[in-house]
Amino acid sequence: MKEKSSPRIEHAVEIAKKAHEGQFRKTGEPYIVHPLAVKKILEEWGMDEDTIIAGILHDTVEDTPLTLNDIKKEFGESVAFLVDGVTKLSNARDGMRDIDTYLPATRDNFLRLMIALGDDIRVLIIKLADRLHNLRTLSALPPEKQKKIAKETLEVFAPLADRLNMGLLRVEMADMAFKYVDPKRYAELKDIIDRYNKSAARSLKKIEQEITEALNKEKIKFELSGRVKSVYSLHKKLAKHDQNIHEIYDLTALRIIVEDVTDCYLTLGVIHSLYTPMSGRIKDYIAMPKQNGYQSIHTTVITKDKRVVEFQIRTHEMHEYAEHGLAASFYYNEQKLTENYKKGKIEHLPTNLLWITELQTTAAKLREGKKVDLKKLKLNLFADRIFVYTPKGDIIDLPKGALPLDFAYRLHSEIGDHVVGVKINGKMSNLSKKLEHGDIVEILTSKNQTPHTSWLDKMFTPHARQKLLHQLNKDKK
Ligand code: MN
């Protein structure tokens, strides 16, 4: 993605330079180096002009005489809004690590964070760029501060990058931070990975040749590359598998990028005809994307010389999205997405990013002074989501804990209002049954059915509850 330049951007650079004049970073460099680095990161991510300008100015309101009003006058409401959001987020930062405990002070900070975040997800993207550059220059800080920032990165920022499917960012942040949190463990694991890669190099070369030959024969256009496992993800996986390295199957992984979805499946067939697939290790994230929108087919095979290799197959578009996530959506869909955020429209967001909309709805409620159950909010933000299916095979994205009525109202309120029963995976079930990931849900309706107040107890999502209450009020009249 190319560097952006415009009179507005250049003007912002001039203003930031003046504002930060005489300030220095802990590294000894003039302070302006930092906002300019953030600018560059946002450009690399392909962000829009307003976001880049806000990135250049992100520390001015907090640390310089420049005011939000000055920014508004020079660059307009949108930029001022983003800078304000980043400033609020910085203030809330200290409390974020204690989200679980809901101490009153924490809750306050968390609220501010949510309000800032909920308004415009670009605030978070600027904050991620800010954090990334601070991590890259972390060595200049005193050890205690290094650890604090590194820990916070592992607990909050890397998971959020993952939530936005910004794969490259997640890996870079997590590995850099882990190095500060546990330097000894980092070195050990890095050594394991390096030695493993070295020992696998020769057979990997042979595999690449075999694959290339076979795919050429099928006339499939492709790009092949090796993927090195990140240190932090190995650390997490080992913890899950009792430190048994033999249960880690993706230490060697090859990535194949092809032109379209059909070629993804053809390529899978080619790989399985060359090598023996390990049973239970084929994951089709194309048909069933991960909750953050990630798509790819993963398969683990055993090669002729008894090596375990994981293949990841995806299209160029899926690859772009897996590396840059939501930022990539901005790049491709910049205007539309931004406009829709502002209008509060949800239908142009990919369904697997609906949690962002939930966040925005909650933020709006908070601003109006309405009561919000923070426990539920946290659930929506951090807990897993499930994907269930209609009998026709449409995928519906719901929060974990959703019930059949949530599903029905998600399909259409006409369906929700006339529910008489539900079949789950072809069997009659009941409306109190929690839906599971992968369930096929068939809602049975009758024209004569009308909504009941008691249904409120059989609902999990605010969305369904709202639709039902709407209908109940209408019936009363
Ligand atoms: Mn900063």
Boltz pocket constraint, residues with backbone or C-beta under 6 A from the ligand:
constraints:
  - pocket:
      binder: B
      contacts: [[A, 34], [A, 58], [A, 59], [A, 130]]
      max_distance: 6.0
